[in-house]
Amino acid sequence: MLIPVTSLPRASLGRVLEELGTTLLDVVCGDAERADGIGGIAIHDPLDEPELPENALVMGVGLHDPADIARVVTDLGRRGAAALVVRAPVTADERLLAAARTSGVAVLSFARGASWTHLAGMLRTLTADGNRYDTEAPAPGRSGSGDLFAVANAIAALLDAPVTIEDRNSRLLAFSSRQEDVDPSRVQTILGRQVPEHYTRILEERGVFQAIYRSDRPVFVASLPDPGDTVQPPELPRAAIAVRAGDEILGTIWVVVPEPLSEERSEALYEASKLVAMHMVWQRADADMERRMRAELLATALESGPGSPEAVRRLGLKDEPAVVLALTVVDAATEHRLPARLATERKRLTDAFAMHLSAVHPRATAALIGDVAYGILPLLPQSRQNAADATGSTDGGERATWIATEFLARVGSRLRPLIGVGPLAADSSALARSRSGAERALRVLRSGIAGQQVARLDDVHVEALLLELADLVPRGDIPSGAVARVVAYDEAHQANLVETLRSWLDAFGDVAVASAAMFVHPNTFRYRLRRAAEVGRIDLNDPNARLSAMLQLRLMALRSAPNG
């Protein structure tokens, strides 16, 4: 039985601006407090009108002209968006001011030099409704992962200094306000969401990281490089402390300070590091819990049973047309030697797959069930299908295949990802049929007989039927009869009558085509074919005999394949 979901309020636009501060985002015009909660992040595309989440925060990549911005703001107002982010500088002329006022959509400027990808990551962290699958309310005192920004602000207020929280690889997780007047490295860290390579290199060369990891107390880091260095401007000094969970180093906290911390402030930072550690552990646990819950709900939705409607609702889907996709990776040798690495790769690909599908449609979802990642991709309304599909196709399966192909072209993997695409499900009650089709197509891809990485069931239906027929026929029963006699003759006389018979059947009895495929003279081919008929005692004029021989030869080829 499914348990009702309890949800925490989503982050408001005001909260996003408060956490990110003016280092990245600033209000150009409009009411930033209007939206109660940001429902999701979307990217504006002038060639497409994808469905937007409720109260969407839209990133206007490439929008510069105030007239264009005003037109987009007006359109977003009709579609229920909360705000539009455009690259700074932005001129708030009368038309833009009027559009923002009338539509209720706030316009925000995004700092030059910062990455849109990193902004999207931070916005998703702050606005993610991470507990939408939870079956119970959060434990007392426990906050969402986005609250690392609030923790950074609390530490900054406690120490009266700007703060960043970074992971073990010096990637930025959260930062406090008051970052405007710090040094270039800190600004680059915030804009790029990664500590600059030249700064980390200096820290490594001077053994700073080793000192931080060895100590359980704050370590003072003097100005880098030395004040006498004329090549680079000096960086402000900092105090840093490792964030630990037992013996594991989770990350670090960095505070810009002019001198070593006092005993009292050092103790405060030490205690704060424990709180940050709890948040980072919670983030990891929450991510794993969300994956498990999403997988359970997705499995229930794909069964199309009594619990499916509730599972579909809790996944944020609607009773609408959709296609099921099934993704897995094939590398039997790696699975045997390094199962942990394969499991990590599957999880990474699943996360990337889920993000790719959600970029196509805000209600798309994906989860890893066993060794297969299943995705449910809702289809756009038919009237907007052509605009969304670069192939111009109105067929849902073709569009899903194109999307899957695009994903494999962009994702990097040491293994070989495969994606089976199921038939269109008219509503949630038909998801089980779409899943079955995706699994059958994926099985064909795994067998290697299709020679491709993405396939619809419609495209490999014959191969799927042959594999299923092979399951029904015991291995000892093939070959039999005429084909078994020809195989035995080849083995005893080192002949190739089986290949001759196969080529003739594949060419529908066209000797010229079949002999060319085997690179032999037509007369030689005819002799071998007659000999095969004699040895096997097969009447090649009998359609049933031809069908029996063709099926057996196909099944033999399947079973001799590496994955057969």
N, C-alpha and C positions, 0 to 999 in steps of 0.2 A: 504494500500500500504506500502511496506517495504521501509525504507529509507536507503541509502547506509551508510556503516560503515566507520568511520574515526578512525584510530588506531595510538597510540603513538608507537615509537620504543621500542622494547623489550630490557631489560637490557643485556649488553654485559658481557662476562666472566671477562673482566677487571674491570667492575663496581662491579661485585659480589666479586672479590678479594679485591677491594678497601674498600668495605663496611664491609666485615667480617674480613679483616686484617689477620695477621699471627697467631692470637689466635686460629683460627679454621682451616684455609686452608693455604697452602703454595705451590708454584709452584716447582715441581720436575724437569720437563723438558717439552719442547714444547713451542709453541707460544701462550700465553694466550690472545693475542690481535687479533688473527685471526678471530674468530667468531664475526659477527656483532651483533647478538642477540641470546640469549639462547631461544630455542623453547619449552623447557619443561624438566622435571626431570624424569629419568628412573632408575631402579635398574637392575644391571646385574644379570642374572640367567644362570648358566652354563648348565642347563637342558632345556632351552627354548630360543627362539630368538624372543621375542615380537617386534612388529613394533615400531620403535623409532620416536619421534617427530623430526622435522628438527632442526639441531644444538643442539642435546640433551646433557644435562649434566648427565653423567651416574655414579651412585654410585656403585663402585665395592666392595660390601660387601663380605668379606671372601677371597679376593685376597691378597696374600702375596708374592709368589714367583715371582721374576723379569721376569723369562721366561714366566710364565702364564700371567703376566701383559702385557708384550710385545705382546703376541699373541692376547690378548683381544683388545689392542690398535690398532693393525693392522686391526682386524675385524671391530672395530668401525669406523675406517677411511673409509672403504668401504661402511659403512652404514650412513655416513654423520654426525657422532657425533662431538661435539665440544671439550669435555674434559672427562676424567675419574678420579674419586676421589677414592683413596685407603687409607687404614689405615696406618698412620706413624708407624715406619720409613720405608722409601722406598729407596732401593739402585738403583741409576740410572746407570746401567752398559751399556756397549756399545750397546748391543742388544736393550735395552729399549730406549736409546737415538736415535738409528737409526729408531726404529718403530715410535716414536713420530715425528721425522723429516719427515719421508716418508708419514705417514698417515695424518699429520696436526692436530692430536689429542693431546691436552695438558694433562699432568699427574699432578694431584694435590694430596698432602698428607693431611690427615685429622687427627687432634690431637687425641692422645690416651685418652681414658676415656670419650670422648664426645659421645653423642647418635646420631646414624644414623637417628632416627626418628626426633629428633630436628633439625638436619642439613637439612633434607628434608623439614621441615616446613619453616625454614628460607630461603632456596633456592627458595621455591615456592613463598614466600612473595616477594622476590627480583625480581624474573623473571616472575611473573604472568602477563599475558596480560589481566589485569582486565577490560580494556575498549573495548574488542573486540565486545561486544554487544552494545556499546554506539551508540546513534543516533545523537550525536553532539559532537563537540570537547570540551575538558575540559574547565572549566571557567578559565580566566586569573589568573595566580598565583597559581592555584590548581595543586597539584602533586599527583602521585600515592601513594598507601599505603606503597610501598617499600621505599619511600623517608623518612620514619621515621629514617632510618639509616643515611641519609644525614643530617637530622635535628640534630640528636645526634652528628654528627661530627661538625656541625656548632656551637652547644652549647659548645662542647669541645674546639674548637678553640677560642671561645669568652672568656671562663673562664680559658683556659690553664690547663685543667684537664680532665681526662677520665670520661665519662658519660654513664649511662644506663637509659633507659626508660622502666618502668614496668607498668603492669595493676594493678587493685585493688587487685588481688590475688597474687601479687608478681611474676607473670610470665613475663619473659623477652620479650619485644616487639622489642627493637632495642638497639644497643650499638655503641659507638664511637671507634675510633682507640686508640692506646696507652694504651691498657689494659694488656700488658705483665708484667709490674712491679707492679701491684696492689696486694692486699692481697688475701689469699686463697678463701674467700667467693665470691669475685668478679669473680675469675677464675671459680669457681664451678657454679656460676650463668650463665656465658656465655656458659660453656660446657654443662650444663644440662638444659639451658633455663628456669630456675626456681631458685629463691633465696633459698639457703639451709635452711632446716627446723629449724636447731638449731639457725641460725642467726635471722630468723623472730620471733622465740619464745622469744629470748632475747629482741628484739625490742618491742614485745607486752607486755612482763612482765614489762618493764621500761616505758611503756606509750608513746613510741616514735611515733607510728602511730597516736595515738590520738592527740598528739601535732601537727603533720604534718597536719592532717585533720582539726584541729581547726584554724590553721593559714593560711593566704593567702600570707605569705612571707616565704622565705627559713628558715628551722630549722636546726641548727647545731647539729650533732649527734657525740658525743665523741667516742673515741676508745672503741670498745667492743670486749671481756669483759675488765674489768679494767686491766691496765698494771701489777698489782700485781698478777693476776690470772695465776697460773702455769699449769692449766689443759689444757687451750686452748691458742694458740698464739693470741696476740692482733690483731684486725682488724683495718685498717686505719680509721681515722675519715672521716665523710661525711657531705655534706650539701644536704638537700632534700626539695622538694617542691611538694605540691599536684597539680595535673592537673585537672582542673574543667571545667564543662560545666554547667553554672548556679549553681544550688545547688548540682549537681551530681558530685561525685568524680570518675573520669575516671581512674586515675592511679597516678604515682609519677615519678619524675626525681631525680636521685641520682648522686652526683658529689663527687669524691674522692678529698678532700682538707685537708691540714694540720691544718687549723684554720678557724674560722668563716669568712664568706665572707664579704668583704667591702661593704659599702652602694652602691657603683657603680656596683659592680659585683652582689650584691643581686638584684638590680633593673633589671639587664640584665637577670638573671635567671627567675625573675618574668615575664618579657615580653616574654621570651622563652617559659614559661609554657603555655601562651595563644596560641602560634603557635602550640605547641604539641597538645593542646586541639582541635584546629581546624582540625589537621591531624587525630586525633582519631575519631572525629565526622564524618569527611569525610570517613574514613575507614568504619564506621558503615553504613553510608548512601550509600556508593559505594557498599557494600556487599548486602544491601537490593535492590538497584537498579539493580544490576547484577542478583539477584535471579528473580526479576520481569521480566527483559528483557529476561533472559534465558527461563522462563516459557512461555512467549508469543511466542518466536521463536519455542520452542519445541511443543507447542500446534498447531502452524501453520504447522510445519513439519509433525506432526502426522495426520493431516487432509488429506494429499496427494492431496491437491487442487492446484489451480494456483500459490499460493504464496509459496508452499512447497519447490521447488528447491532453491529459494533464502534463505529461512529459514535454510535449510539443509547446505547451503554454509556458512552462518554466524555462525552456530553452530560449524563449523570446521569439519563437516562430509563430506563424499564423497558419490557418487551414487554407493553404494556397499551393499552386503548382510548384513543384520542386524536383530536383534531380539529386540522386545519391551518388557520391564518388567514393571509391575505395582505393587507398594508397598503401603500398608496402615497399620494402626494399629487399633485394635479392642478393645475397652473398653468403652462400652456405659455408664456405671456408672460414670467413670472418666470424660467422655465428658460432662455429665450432671452437675457434681459438679464442675469440674475444667477445663473449656474450654481453659483458657490461658495456663495451664500446658500441655494440650494435643497438643495445637498448637506449643508450644516450642519443645515438644518431636518430633512432625512430622518434624519440621524444622531441628532438630538435626539429625534425622534418614536420612533425605534427603541429608544433607551435607555428612554424612558418606557413604551413598549409592553412591553418585556421586564420592567420592574419591575412593571407592572400585572398581567401574566400570572403572574409569580412570587408576587405577593401572593394570587392566586387558588389557585395550586397550587405547592408548593415545587419540583417537578421541571419546571415549564413553562420553556420557553426560546424566545428569539427572536433573529434576526440579520438584517442587511441584505445581500441578495444582488442585485447590480445596483441597480435603482431600486425594488425591492420588499422590504419587511421581512416575513419569514415567521416565524410563531410556531407552536410545537407545544404544545397544551394538553391534558395528560392529564385524563381525566375521573375524578371521584370514583366510588367503588363505588356501584352502583345503589341500595343500601339507604340511602345518605346523600345521594343526589342531590337529593331534594326539599328537604331542610333547607338545602342550599347555594344553591338556585335560588329567587330571590324570585318568579319567575313560577310556581313549582310544577311546572314541566315536567320530565318524565323524558327528553325528547329531547335528546341531546347537542348536536345542531346548534342547537337553540333556545337552549340554555344558553350556548353559545359566542357566538351572535348577541347575546344579552343582555349578556354580558361585553364584547363589542366595542363595543356601543352605550354602555355605561357609560364605557368608556375615552374615546370621542370626546366624551362630555358633559363630561368632566373636563379633558381636555387642551386647551391653548390653542395655536392655530396660525394664522398669517396665511394659510396655504394651505388647501386643502380635502382633508383626509384621507379615504380610502376604505378599507373593509375587506371583502374577500370571505371567506366562511366555507365551508370544504369539508365534505363528508359525513364521517360517523364512520368512522374507521379502527379495525377491531377489534384490530389489533396493528401492530407496526412494519413488517411486510411490506406493509401496505395504505396506508402514508403517502403513497406516490406518487399513488395514486388520490385521496386527500383533497387533496393539493396541487393536482392538476389541476382538481378541482372548485372550489377556492378561487380559482385563476387565472381560470377561466371566469367565475365570479361577479364577480371584480374587473374583468374586461374589460367586462362589461355596465355596471358602475358607471362606469367610465371613459368609456364612450360617451355617458353622460348620459341614455339612454333610460329608465332605471329611476327617475330623480329622487330617489334616496336615497343614503346614505353607507355603509350596511351591508346586506349581502344574503347569504343562503345560495343555493347553486346551485339547490336545490329551488324557491326562490321566484322565480328569474329564468331558469328552464330554457328556456322558449320563446324569450326574448330571446337567450340564449346560442346556441341552435340557429340563429336567424336571422343572427346575426353570423358564425357559422361557414359558413352557406350563402352569405352574401355574399362570403366569401373564395373560394368555389369558382366563383362566377359572374363572368366577366370584365365589367368596367364597361361595355364597349360592347354587351353583350348585354341590358342592361336600361335602359329598357323595350323590349319587343319585341311583335310581334303586335298584338293588340287594344288593349292598354294604350298601346303606342307611337302608334297611330292617334288615340286619344283625347287623348293629351298634345300631339300635333302640332296637332290641331284647337283645343285651348285656347290654344296659343301664337299661332295664326293669327287667332283670333277673340276673344281676351281673354275666353274663357268659363271656367266652372269645373265642367266635366263630370267631371274627374278627382276633384275633392273630393266631388261627388255620388256617384260610383261607390264611393269609399272609405267614405263615411258609410253607404251602403246595405249594403255588405258587413260593416262593423263592427257594424251593428244586426241582422245576420242576416236581412235582408230586411224588417224592420219599418219601413214608410214613416213611420208616425207618430213613432217614435223618431228616425229618421234626419233627417226634415225639421225636427224641433224642435232637433236638434243644430246644424243649419245656419241656424236662424231663418228658414225660408221656409215658405210654405203647402204643405200636402201635395200639392195639385194641381200647383203649380209644380214641386215635387220630382219627382212622377211624370213630368211632361213632360221634365224634364232627364234623368231616368234612361233613358227611352225613347230620347232623342236620343243619349245615351252609348252605348247598345246598338247603335243604327243606325250611328253614326260608327265605332265600334270593330268592328262586325260580330261581336258577342259574344252567345252564347246564354246568358242569365242563368239559364235553367232547367238548364243543364249543370253538375253539381257540379265537374267537372274544369276547366271554363272559369272558374268562380268561384274555385277554389283557385289557379289560375294567376294570375288578376288580383290576388287578395289577396296572394299572395307577392311579386309584382312591386311592388305598391304599398308593402308593408312594407319591402322592400329599398331602394326609392327613398327612403323616409323616413329609413332608417338612414344612407344615403350622403349625404343632404343635411344631417344633423345636424352640429354643430360638430366633434365628435370622431369622426365616421363615417368 
